[in-house]
Amino acid sequence: MNTYRTILVRRTLAAPADAVFAILADHAGYTRFPGVRSAIVTQPGLDDPDGLGAIREVYLGSAWFREEITAFEPGRRLEYRILDSRPPIEHLIGRITLAPAESGCAVEWLSTFRITTPLVGGIMTVIAQWQMGKGFASALKAADRLALARSD
């Protein structure tokens, strides 16, 4: 049975929420994150090139994602939906939320999905949940480092 899986990564980062958000909302800059080979904005957003309505493509070697930004609140929240991908994914939601913390910010990255490849989609979903969780965690670590370097 191929059920949806949810990834939930929570971290407290040293950098302020606005600075971390600026890094996470810079879609073409995702190449600064471990494992991302290419990232481009194929359609700019309505009010901000990386904002609501933007379409981005992210290449991770054997995996590829075309995503639409569905919510964009600078410094607070970014939501996205996978429109197309390799392997094929049914995606319910992707959401990054940020909130000020005592020293820096609290970040939560959530994504709910399943891989729809016939016969092997279930096991691929379980493996992808683990891999993507690690990827989200390493991207947040890199975003924190980059945001702190910007503020120096």
C-alpha positions in Angstrom: 0.0 0.0 0.0 1.4 3.4 -1.0 0.3 5.9 1.6 1.2 9.6 1.8 4.2 10.3 4.0 5.0 13.6 5.8 8.5 15.0 6.4 8.7 17.4 9.3 12.0 19.1 10.1 12.2 21.5 13.0 15.3 23.5 13.8 16.2 26.6 15.9 18.7 28.6 13.8 21.1 31.4 15.0 20.2 33.8 12.2 17.1 36.0 12.3 13.9 34.9 10.5 14.0 37.6 7.9 17.6 36.7 6.9 16.8 33.0 6.7 13.7 33.6 4.7 15.6 35.7 2.2 17.9 32.7 1.6 15.1 30.1 1.4 13.1 32.3 -0.9 16.0 32.8 -3.3 15.0 29.9 -5.6 17.8 30.3 -8.1 20.2 30.3 -5.1 19.3 26.8 -4.1 22.5 25.6 -5.7 24.2 26.8 -2.5 22.5 23.9 -0.7 24.1 20.4 -0.6 22.9 18.1 -3.4 21.3 20.8 -5.6 22.9 20.8 -9.0 20.7 23.4 -10.7 17.8 25.6 -9.7 16.0 28.1 -11.9 12.9 30.3 -11.8 10.9 29.5 -15.0 8.1 31.9 -14.2 8.4 34.9 -11.9 5.9 35.5 -9.2 3.1 38.1 -9.3 4.5 40.8 -6.9 8.0 39.3 -6.3 10.1 37.3 -8.7 10.4 34.5 -6.1 6.9 35.1 -4.6 3.4 33.9 -5.0 2.9 32.2 -8.4 6.6 31.7 -9.2 7.5 28.4 -10.8 10.9 27.0 -9.9 12.7 23.9 -11.2 15.2 22.2 -8.9 17.6 19.4 -10.1 19.2 17.0 -7.7 20.9 14.6 -10.1 18.5 11.8 -10.6 15.5 13.7 -9.1 13.9 16.8 -10.5 11.0 19.0 -9.3 8.9 21.7 -10.9 7.2 23.6 -8.0 4.8 26.5 -7.7 4.9 28.9 -4.9 1.4 29.0 -3.4 1.9 31.2 -0.4 4.6 33.9 0.3 4.8 35.9 3.5 8.3 37.4 3.7 10.0 36.5 7.0 7.2 34.1 8.0 6.0 31.5 5.5 6.6 30.0 2.1 4.4 27.3 0.7 4.8 25.3 -2.5 3.3 22.5 -4.5 5.1 20.0 -6.7 3.6 20.3 -10.2 5.8 17.7 -11.9 8.7 15.6 -10.9 11.0 12.7 -11.5 10.2 10.3 -10.0 6.5 11.1 -10.3 5.1 12.5 -7.0 1.6 13.3 -5.8 2.2 16.3 -3.5 -0.3 17.6 -1.0 1.7 20.5 0.6 5.2 21.9 1.1 5.5 24.6 3.8 8.3 26.4 5.5 7.4 28.5 8.5 9.7 30.8 10.5 9.2 32.5 13.8 11.4 34.7 16.0 13.1 32.7 18.8 15.1 33.8 21.8 18.3 33.7 19.8 17.6 33.6 16.1 14.5 31.9 14.7 12.5 28.7 14.8 12.0 27.0 11.4 9.6 24.2 10.5 9.8 22.5 7.0 6.9 20.2 6.2 6.1 18.2 3.1 3.5 15.6 2.5 3.8 13.4 -0.7 3.9 10.0 -2.2 5.8 8.6 -5.2 3.4 7.1 -7.8 5.7 4.8 -9.7 3.8 1.6 -10.2 4.7 -1.4 -8.0 7.7 0.2 -6.3 6.2 3.6 -5.4 5.5 2.6 -1.7 9.1 1.7 -0.9 10.4 4.6 -3.0 8.2 6.9 -0.9 9.7 5.6 2.4 13.2 6.0 1.1 12.5 9.5 -0.3 11.0 10.5 3.0 14.3 9.7 4.7 16.4 11.3 2.0 14.3 14.5 1.7 14.3 14.9 5.5 18.1 14.8 5.5 18.1 17.2 2.6 15.7 19.7 4.3 17.9 19.6 7.4 21.1 20.2 5.5 19.4 23.1 3.5 18.3 24.7 6.8 21.9 24.4 8.2 23.3 26.0 5.0 20.6 28.7 5.1 21.6 29.6 8.7 25.3 29.8 7.8 24.6 31.9 4.7 22.2 34.2 6.5 24.7 34.7 9.3 27.5 35.5 6.8 25.3 38.1 5.1 24.8 39.9 8.4 28.5 40.2 9.2 
